[in-house]
């Protein structure tokens, strides 16, 4: 009897153990599932948080890179107009922001004796891969009976049809090809405003030029020497022997206003600048064309007013007062630019 009771007790105990084992197993299984679910949520949260942080950092860094490129471009354009482009100034910059990109456009104008003249527009697009300049797409189709020499001295114009002033290097012999547009002043009404480039017979200092030019003349720009000695030889007339033995004549180079370096004496409002050469020197230091600074610099590798050699100027006015420049022996050539109505 006692043994039977013990067997029943043992069986009950086994059943309880099985029940507890099952409950325990279910609890462990649930705990494992909860742990896995929590671990998955944790991984998802960490991944999402990492993605957000990295995306924010990427956008922030990308925008900083683009902004730095854009800011450098604006500064370089402003400095370019301080060391090049006589009578020309940039207008307002318009910038369009994109994702990791910037597109900037600006208008340009010339100031001719106080009269503003629209001369075109320029621009650039930035992205993380670099700069993308506006480029012409097409071919120049020409058919002419002019000689290569005639083409070399042919007047040039911008895409608006405005004539580009030409300068003549004082160390180059152009024989009978010198332009003398001072003789055209008699044909221009005195009600017109004129810009005129004058090329000298040799190089002068800024102070010498100021003494040479009548005070009634509005001198707006000094054309300076910014060419190294080796390049000067290549600007002269010479015969180049090709690899096939053919001789090709190189005609003397002209320096058009969009290629020249020089010093503005006025700001965009026509006001005369004090010590304009200092403004030029500072802009040249900050410009990306550091080789020009090195060419102009003296033996101490610094550019001073005395190191600057002037080989021409740009003046503005009307036909009557510019006639004062006729028959001045130091003027080797003269080239008209824009002629515009006074009103």
Secondary structure, DSSP 8 states (H G I E B T S, - for coil): -HHHHHHHHHHHHHHHHHHHHHHHHHHHHHHHHHHHHHHHHHHHHHHHHHHHHHHHHHHHHHHHHHHHHHHHHHHHHHHHHHHBSTTEEEEEEEEEEETTEEEEEEEEEEEETTEEEEEEEEEEEEETTEEEE----S---------HHHHHTS--B-TTS-B--EE--TTS--TT---BGGGGGGGS-TTEEEEEEEEEEEEE-HHHHHHHS-TTSEEEEEEE----HHHHHHTS-EEEE-TTS-EEEE----EETTT-BEEESB-TTS-B-TTHHHHHHHHHHHSS-HHHHHHH--TTS---GGG--EEEEEEEE-HHHHGGGTT-TTEEEEEEEEEEE--
